Amino acid sequence: MFLALVLAATARAQVPGGGAVELEDVVDAVLTNSPDIEIGRLAVEAEAGARLVAASPFDVEVSAGVRGSRDVLPLVGGSNGLFVTESVETLTSATKSFRSGIVVSTDLSFGRVRSGAGSVWADQARSLVSLLVPLAGGRGGGAVAGAERAAQESYAASRFERDHIVARAVHDAVHAYWLYLAAYEQWKTHVESADRARRLVEETEVLIRADERPMSDLDLMAANLAQKQTVVTAARQSLLDARHALGVAMGLGADAIPALGPPLTAFPETGADSRVPFTTAVRAEMVRMALAARRDLAGLRARREGARLAWEGTLQDLRSRWDVLARIGYMRVSPRPGADALSSLRRASGGANGLFQIQYEPLATNHAVRGRARRAAALERTAAVAADDLVRRIEANVRVAMERLDNAAREAVAAREAVRLSERSVVTEQEKFRLGLATLFDAILAEDSLTNARLRRTNAQFRFAAALVRLRFETATLLETTGDVVSVVPNTMTSFVFEERKP
C-alpha cells in the first residue's frame, strides 16, 4: 500500500521538459531549422545556375589572340626552288547566336606579312562579317532554344516546389505539436485518475477505521491504484515519444529536444457554433481553390510546360538542315615599309571579298537529334501523367479532409458533453459511497468512466486540430508567400475562414 502511494506521488512530480512551448515557436523553429526547407532553397539555387547554363549558347562569344606563321613552299621552275612566307597578326572575333537560329560572327585582324626571303614586310588589315540563316532544321533555335525555355520553367517549378516543401514541413510540425499536446493531456488525465484512486484509498482507510467498511475493500482500492499507476508510466513514455517527434519535426538537435517543456497553446475551439457548413457549393469551391493555389501542382505544371518546350525545340531539329551562309569582308595591304597598321587602312590599296554558300545536312545522319526528340517526348508525357494524377489526388484529398474535419467537429462537441456528464456522475457516486449507498465497484466504475471520457475528449480535440491543419494544407491556405518570403497566415491553425490564394 505504501509503495503504491509513493509511486503515484513520484510519477505526478515528474513533469517532463523545461519552459512551455507555444505553437508559434514551433512554426518559427521549422522555418529556421528545417533541413528539408534548406534543401528546397538550395534546389532553387541549383536551377538558377542551370538556367544560366542553358542560356549561355546565346551569349556573345569574344576571343582575341596573336598568331605567327612561317611557311616554306616548293617553287617549281624557280632558281632557289623554295618560296617562304611569314606573317605576324593580332586576331579579334565575336560570335552571337540568336534564339531564331541565326548566327552572326565578325573577325578583325591586323598584321605584318612578307612573301619571299628577300622581300620587305607589308602591313595588312582584314575585316569579315558572316551570317548563317537556317531555312529548315534549326529554325527557332531548335533544341538549344527549347532547352533554355525549359530551364526557365524548371526554375519556376523549383520555386513552387520549395514553397510546397515549406508548407509540408510546417504541416508536419503543427501535427506533431498537436500530437504532443494530446499526449500531454492524456498523461495529465492518467495522473489525475491516479490521484483520485489514491484519494479513494485514503477515504477507504478512514471508513475502515470507523468500522464502516471491511478491511477487504482496501485491497480492491490498492489494486485499482496500482493499475492506474501502470497506465501513468505508459502515458509518460508516450509523452516522451511525442516530444521527441516534435523536436525532430522542428529541426532541433538531440541536446535541445529534452529541453522542450509542456505545450502551452490549447487545441482549437470546437464549439457547436464553430462548425463549417460544408455544402455542395462550398465543397466545390474548396476543390477549385486547392487546384488553383497548390504550389506542388503549379510546380508540376511548370515542369510539364518546360518538357513541352524542350520537345518542341527538338522537333525543329527533326528536319534536314538547309542553311544559307553569307560572308563579306575587306582587306587592305600597305607595301610601305615602316608604316603602322592604322595608316595602312587610310593609304594602302585594298578590296572587298565575299562568299555565298548553301549547306545541306540530311537528317538521316543525325541520330543524336532523333534520340533527343524521343527522350523529350517521353518526358513531356511523363510530366503530363504526373500532373493529371496530382489533380486527381488533390480533389480526393480535399474532399476527404472536409469530411474528416466535419466529423471531428461533431465528435469533439459530443466528447465535451460526455466529460461534463461524467464529472457529475463521479461526484454523485463518491457521495453515495461515503453514505454507504454505493459499492466500491460503483465508485471505481464512475472514476474509470470519467477518465475514459476525458481521454476520448482529448483524442477528439486532437483529431479536430489535425483535420483542420490538414485541410489548410490540402487547400494551400496554411502559409502566405510573398516573393521568396514565406509566413504563416494569422489564425490558420484555429479558424475556418478560407480565402482564395493563387500560386
C-alpha positions as a printed Julia matrix, in Angstrom:
503×3 Matrix{Float64}:
   0.0    0.0      0.0
   2.7    2.46     0.99
   4.72   1.63    -2.13
   1.73   2.32    -4.4
   1.19   5.72    -2.77
   4.89   6.63    -3.15
   4.92   5.62    -6.84
   1.85   7.72    -7.54
   3.34  10.8     -5.9
   6.69  10.31    -7.67
   5.13   9.95   -11.11
   2.99  13.01   -10.61
   6.08  15.09    -9.79
   7.95  14.03   -12.93
   6.59  16.62   -15.32
   8.94  16.39   -18.33
  10.6   19.32   -20.07
  11.56  22.89   -19.28
   9.87  26.08   -20.43
   6.47  25.92   -22.08
   6.28  25.6    -25.87
   3.86  27.62   -27.98
   2.67  26.71   -31.43
   4.14  29.94   -32.82
   7.57  28.94   -31.5
   7.25  25.61   -33.28
   6.46  27.23   -36.61
   9.33  29.73   -36.27
  11.75  26.91   -35.45
  10.65  24.93   -38.5
  11.11  27.88   -40.85
  14.58  28.45   -39.39
  15.95  24.96   -38.79
  14.23  22.53   -41.15
  16.8   20.74   -43.35
  14.07  19.93   -45.88
  13.38  23.64   -46.35
  17.08  24.36   -46.75
  17.37  21.6    -49.35
  14.43  23.18   -51.2
  16.16  26.55   -51.19
  19.39  25.03   -52.49
  17.42  23.31   -55.25
  16.21  26.73   -56.36
  19.82  27.95   -56.44
  20.82  24.93   -58.49
  18.02  25.56   -61.0
  19.08  29.21   -61.24
  22.54  28.03   -62.19
  21.11  25.55   -64.7
  19.09  28.38   -66.24
  22.28  30.4    -66.77
  23.97  27.39   -68.33
  21.04  26.84   -70.7
  21.15  30.5    -71.8
  24.93  30.5    -72.34
  24.77  29.39   -76.02
  23.16  32.76   -76.79
  25.83  34.83   -75.08
  28.23  36.87   -77.2
  31.48  34.94   -77.56
  34.54  37.16   -77.91
  38.06  35.91   -78.46
  41.41  37.59   -79.13
  44.86  36.26   -79.9
  48.21  36.68   -81.62
  49.33  34.36   -84.4
  52.69  33.96   -86.1
  53.46  31.62   -89.01
  56.25  30.72   -91.42
  55.5   28.58   -94.48
  58.13  27.11   -96.83
  56.69  26.05  -100.17
  58.41  24.44  -103.16
  58.73  26.78  -106.14
  58.57  24.99  -109.45
  60.88  26.5   -112.07
  62.49  29.0   -109.7
  66.19  29.42  -109.24
  66.0   28.99  -105.49
  63.4   26.21  -105.53
  61.73  27.47  -102.31
  59.21  30.15  -101.53
  58.95  31.48   -97.98
  56.01  33.4    -96.48
  55.97  34.84   -92.97
  53.26  36.66   -91.04
  52.53  38.05   -87.61
  48.99  39.23   -86.81
  46.55  40.0    -83.99
  43.07  38.49   -84.23
  39.78  39.6    -82.63
  36.47  37.79   -83.24
  32.93  37.87   -81.86
  30.04  35.46   -82.42
  26.38  35.88   -81.46
  23.78  33.13   -81.8
  20.17  34.31   -81.75
  17.18  32.34   -80.5
  15.77  32.41   -84.02
  18.66  30.2    -85.13
  20.56  32.98   -86.93
  24.29  33.19   -86.18
  26.32  36.37   -86.77
  30.08  36.5    -86.44
  32.72  39.17   -87.05
  36.51  38.94   -87.36
  39.09  41.73   -87.37
  42.86  41.29   -87.75
  45.94  43.47   -88.07
  49.32  42.07   -89.02
  52.55  42.18   -90.99
  53.33  39.77   -93.79
  56.06  39.2    -96.36
  56.46  36.73   -99.19
  59.93  35.58  -100.1
  63.08  35.72   -98.03
  64.28  38.91   -99.7
  61.02  40.82   -99.71
  60.04  43.59   -97.32
  57.33  43.45   -94.7
  53.86  44.75   -95.6
  51.11  45.85   -93.22
  47.82  44.04   -93.6
  44.33  44.71   -92.15
  41.31  42.43   -92.64
  37.66  42.57   -91.54
  35.0   39.92   -92.05
  31.27  39.56   -91.26
  29.42  36.23   -91.58
  25.69  35.49   -91.43
  24.23  31.98   -91.09
  20.45  31.63   -91.63
  18.74  28.24   -91.14
  15.97  27.55   -93.63
  14.61  24.27   -92.26
  16.12  22.31   -89.38
  17.44  24.56   -86.63
  14.94  27.37   -87.17
  13.75  28.97   -83.96
  16.89  27.89   -82.17
  16.0   24.21   -82.25
  16.81  22.05   -79.25
  19.18  24.66   -77.79
  16.47  27.33   -77.55
  14.0   24.74   -76.31
  16.4   23.71   -73.56
  16.74  27.33   -72.47
  12.98  27.83   -72.27
  12.65  24.52   -70.42
  15.3   25.66   -67.91
  13.31  28.81   -67.21
  10.23  26.71   -66.47
  12.3   24.36   -64.29
  13.5   27.34   -62.27
   9.91  28.48   -61.74
   8.94  24.91   -60.83
  11.71  24.7    -58.23
  10.38  27.82   -56.52
   6.87  26.35   -56.4
   8.27  23.09   -55.05
  10.27  24.94   -52.4
   7.08  26.65   -51.18
   5.31  23.3    -51.05
   8.17  21.83   -49.05
   7.81  24.7    -46.58
   4.07  24.07   -46.3
   4.58  20.35   -45.74
   7.28  20.95   -43.11
   5.01  23.38   -41.25
   2.08  20.95   -41.51
   4.14  18.08   -40.14
   5.46  20.21   -37.27
   2.0   21.52   -36.35
   0.6   17.99   -36.5
   3.45  16.84   -34.23
   2.65  19.7    -31.84
  -0.99  18.69   -31.59
   0.11  15.1    -31.03
   2.46  16.3    -28.28
  -0.37  18.31   -26.7
  -2.67  15.26   -26.87
  -0.03  13.06   -25.24
   0.49  15.69   -22.55
  -3.24  15.99   -21.84
  -3.6   12.21   -21.75
  -0.69  11.94   -19.34
  -2.29  14.55   -17.08
  -5.62  12.7    -17.26
  -4.0    9.48   -16.14
  -2.13  11.31   -13.36
  -5.39  12.84   -12.17
  -7.02   9.41   -12.35
  -4.23   8.01   -10.2
  -4.71  10.89    -7.75
  -8.42  10.13    -7.48
  -7.6    6.46    -6.92
  -5.18   7.49    -4.17
  -7.85   9.64    -2.52
 -10.26   6.7     -2.65
  -7.66   4.61    -0.86
  -7.3    7.27     1.83
 -11.06   7.64     2.21
 -11.45   3.86     2.4
  -8.86   3.73     5.19
 -10.83   6.33     7.11
 -14.04   4.35     6.68
 -12.31   1.13     7.74
 -11.01   2.75    10.89
 -14.57   3.9     11.6
 -15.79   0.31    11.11
 -17.96   1.4      8.21
 -16.08  -0.68     5.61
 -14.46  -4.11     5.78
 -10.69  -4.44     5.54
 -11.02  -6.33     2.23
 -12.18  -3.12     0.49
  -8.68  -1.72     0.94
  -7.14  -4.46    -1.23
  -9.51  -3.63    -4.08
  -8.7    0.07    -3.85
  -4.95  -0.59    -3.68
  -5.13  -2.82    -6.77
  -7.04  -0.09    -8.59
  -4.36   2.44    -7.64
  -1.53   0.18    -8.84
  -3.31  -0.32   -12.15
  -3.75   3.42   -12.6
  -0.07   3.97   -11.84
   0.94   1.46   -14.53
  -1.06   3.44   -17.07
   0.59   6.69   -15.89
   4.04   5.24   -16.62
   2.99   4.16   -20.12
   1.41   7.56   -20.77
   4.6    9.3    -19.7
   6.6    7.25   -22.21
   4.11   8.18   -24.94
   4.61  11.81   -23.95
   8.38  11.48   -24.25
   7.99   9.86   -27.7
   5.68  12.67   -28.85
   8.15  15.28   -27.58
  10.94  13.57   -29.5
   8.86  13.54   -32.69
   8.08  17.24   -32.26
  11.74  18.12   -31.76
  12.72  16.22   -34.89
   9.98  17.96   -36.89
  11.22  21.33   -35.58
  14.74  20.56   -36.77
  16.22  20.62   -33.26
  19.37  18.82   -32.21
  19.43  15.84   -29.88
  20.54  18.01   -26.94
  17.76  20.58   -27.44
  14.84  18.13   -27.62
  14.83  17.21   -23.9
  14.61  20.92   -23.05
  11.19  21.21   -24.66
   8.65  21.98   -21.97
   4.94  21.26   -21.86
   2.74  22.63   -24.67
   1.12  25.97   -23.97
  -1.16  26.6    -26.98
  -4.56  24.98   -26.48
  -6.48  22.96   -29.02
  -8.68  24.93   -31.45
 -12.18  25.77   -30.3
 -14.67  23.03   -31.11
 -17.95  24.58   -30.07
 -21.2   23.86   -31.86
 -21.04  27.3    -33.49
 -17.54  26.73   -34.89
 -18.52  24.16   -37.5
 -18.41  25.0    -41.19
 -21.49  24.16   -43.26
 -19.76  22.13   -45.97
 -22.49  22.44   -48.57
 -22.1   21.19   -52.1
 -21.16  24.67   -53.27
 -18.57  25.06   -50.51
 -17.04  21.69   -51.31
 -16.75  22.55   -54.99
 -15.19  25.91   -54.12
 -12.67  24.25   -51.83
 -11.57  21.89   -54.58
 -11.33  24.71   -57.1
  -9.31  26.8    -54.65
  -6.91  23.94   -53.99
  -6.32  23.28   -57.68
  -5.64  26.99   -58.25
  -3.35  27.52   -55.26
  -1.42  24.28   -54.66
   2.27  25.0    -55.18
   3.21  21.4    -55.9
   0.66  21.27   -58.7
   1.94  24.58   -60.06
   5.45  23.14   -59.98
   4.41  20.02   -61.88
   2.61  22.11   -64.46
   5.7   24.27   -64.9
   7.83  21.18   -65.41
   5.29  19.86   -67.89
   5.44  23.15   -69.77
   9.22  23.0    -69.73
   9.17  19.46   -71.1
   6.78  20.58   -73.82
   9.03  23.48   -74.8
  12.06  21.22   -74.92
  10.16  18.76   -77.08
   9.01  21.47   -79.46
  12.61  22.64   -79.73
  13.8   19.2    -80.73
  11.01  18.98   -83.31
  12.62  21.92   -85.09
  15.73  19.81   -85.48
  13.82  16.8    -86.82
  14.25  18.12   -90.34
  17.16  18.1    -92.7
  19.24  21.25   -92.37
  19.32  23.8    -95.17
  21.47  26.74   -94.16
  22.43  29.86   -96.08
  25.87  31.22   -95.27
  26.75  34.74   -96.45
  30.14  36.29   -95.79
  31.56  39.64   -96.75
  34.97  41.06   -95.93
  37.53  43.7    -96.76
  41.32  43.64   -96.87
  43.92  46.35   -97.18
  47.62  45.88   -97.64
  50.3   48.57   -97.38
  53.61  47.81   -99.12
  55.36  50.76   -97.48
  57.95  49.61   -95.03
  57.68  51.08   -91.57
  54.04  52.18   -91.92
  51.81  51.26   -88.98
  48.61  49.27   -89.37
  46.2   52.18   -88.89
  47.89  54.29   -91.56
  47.71  51.28   -93.86
  43.94  51.39   -93.61
  43.93  55.02   -94.75
  46.56  54.97   -97.51
  47.01  51.46   -98.76
  45.1   49.76  -101.51
  42.59  47.01  -100.82
  39.41  45.36  -101.9
  36.28  43.53  -100.84
  35.69  39.79  -100.87
  32.59  37.73  -100.29
  31.1   34.26  -100.08
  27.6   32.87  -100.58
  27.01  29.24   -99.72
  24.08  26.84   -99.26
  24.74  23.99   -96.84
  22.77  20.77   -96.59
  22.84  18.2    -93.81
  20.49  15.19   -94.14
  18.6   14.17   -91.0
  19.32  10.5    -91.57
  22.91  11.05   -90.46
  22.0   12.72   -87.14
  21.0   10.05   -84.63
  21.56  12.41   -81.69
  18.67  14.61   -82.84
  16.34  11.63   -83.08
  17.38  10.45   -79.63
  16.8   13.86   -78.05
  13.38  14.08   -79.67
  12.27  10.68   -78.35
  13.56  11.49   -74.86
  11.87  14.9    -74.82
   8.56  13.42   -75.97
   8.69  10.79   -73.21
   9.49  13.4    -70.57
   6.58  15.57   -71.71
   4.15  12.66   -71.47
   5.55  11.67   -68.07
   5.07  15.2    -66.72
   1.52  15.27   -68.1
   0.64  11.98   -66.4
   2.14  13.17   -63.1
   0.21  16.46   -63.23
  -3.09  14.73   -64.03
  -2.51  12.23   -61.23
  -1.81  15.01   -58.72
  -5.01  16.8    -59.75
  -6.93  13.58   -59.05
  -5.25  13.17   -55.68
  -5.82  16.77   -54.64
  -9.51  16.6    -55.47
  -9.91  13.4    -53.46
  -7.76  14.6    -50.53
  -9.65  17.89   -50.19
 -13.0   16.12   -50.09
 -11.73  13.61   -47.53
 -10.2   16.4    -45.44
 -13.53  18.24   -45.34
 -15.35  15.09   -44.26
 -12.71  14.41   -41.62
 -12.97  17.95   -40.23
 -16.76  17.85   -40.16
 -16.82  14.51   -38.34
 -14.08  15.6    -35.93
 -16.05  18.7    -35.01
 -19.13  16.6    -34.26
 -17.06  14.16   -32.23
 -15.39  16.95   -30.21
 -18.74  18.52   -29.28
 -20.14  15.15   -28.15
 -16.97  14.27   -26.22
 -17.05  17.55   -24.33
 -20.62  16.88   -23.25
 -19.68  13.35   -22.19
 -16.97  14.74   -19.91
 -19.41  17.15   -18.29
 -21.88  14.36   -17.52
 -19.15  12.0    -16.31
 -17.84  14.6    -13.87
 -21.32  14.92   -12.39
 -21.57  11.14   -12.14
 -18.27  10.88   -10.25
 -19.38  13.45    -7.68
 -22.67  11.59    -7.19
 -21.08   8.14    -6.84
 -18.43   9.37    -4.42
 -21.1   10.89    -2.18
 -23.17   7.71    -2.34
 -20.05   5.69    -1.47
 -19.41   7.8      1.62
 -23.04   7.3      2.68
 -22.86   3.59     2.08
 -25.36   3.7     -0.76
 -22.89   2.63    -3.43
 -20.31  -0.13    -3.67
 -16.62   0.19    -4.42
 -17.27  -1.09    -7.89
 -19.72   1.75    -8.5
 -17.15   4.34    -7.39
 -14.34   2.8     -9.44
 -16.6    2.47   -12.48
 -17.58   6.14   -12.24
 -13.91   7.14   -11.96
 -12.96   5.0    -14.95
 -15.84   6.39   -16.99
 -14.61   9.93   -16.3
 -11.04   9.02   -17.24
 -12.18   7.4    -20.48
 -14.42  10.37   -21.28
 -11.52  12.8    -20.83
  -9.24  10.63   -22.94
 -11.86  10.5    -25.69
 -12.26  14.27   -25.47
  -8.51  14.73   -25.89
  -8.47  12.36   -28.85
 -11.4   14.19   -30.42
  -9.72  17.56   -29.92
  -6.54  16.21   -31.46
  -8.37  14.8    -34.46
 -10.18  18.09   -34.91
  -6.94  20.12   -34.78
  -5.15  17.65   -37.08
  -8.06  17.68   -39.54
  -8.05  21.48   -39.57
  -4.34  21.81   -40.35
  -4.67  19.04   -42.93
  -7.46  20.85   -44.72
  -5.39  24.01   -44.61
  -2.51  22.14   -46.19
  -4.63  20.49   -48.87
  -6.22  23.82   -49.87
  -2.88  25.71   -49.78
  -4.14  28.17   -47.16
  -1.67  27.19   -44.47
   1.01  29.71   -45.48
   1.27  33.0    -47.28
   4.04  33.51   -49.84
   5.19  36.95   -50.99
   8.1   36.63   -53.38
  10.64  34.49   -51.54
   9.23  35.31   -48.08
   7.01  32.65   -46.51
   4.91  33.47   -43.46
   2.09  31.87   -41.51
  -1.34  33.32   -42.07
  -2.83  34.51   -38.74
  -5.34  32.15   -37.11
  -4.95  29.47   -39.79
  -4.44  26.79   -37.15
  -7.66  27.6    -35.27
 -10.1   29.23   -37.72
 -12.4   28.15   -40.52
 -12.16  31.28   -42.69
 -10.77  30.15   -46.01
  -9.65  32.77   -48.51
  -8.6   32.04   -52.04
  -4.87  32.18   -52.79
  -3.19  31.68   -56.15
   0.36  30.39   -56.78
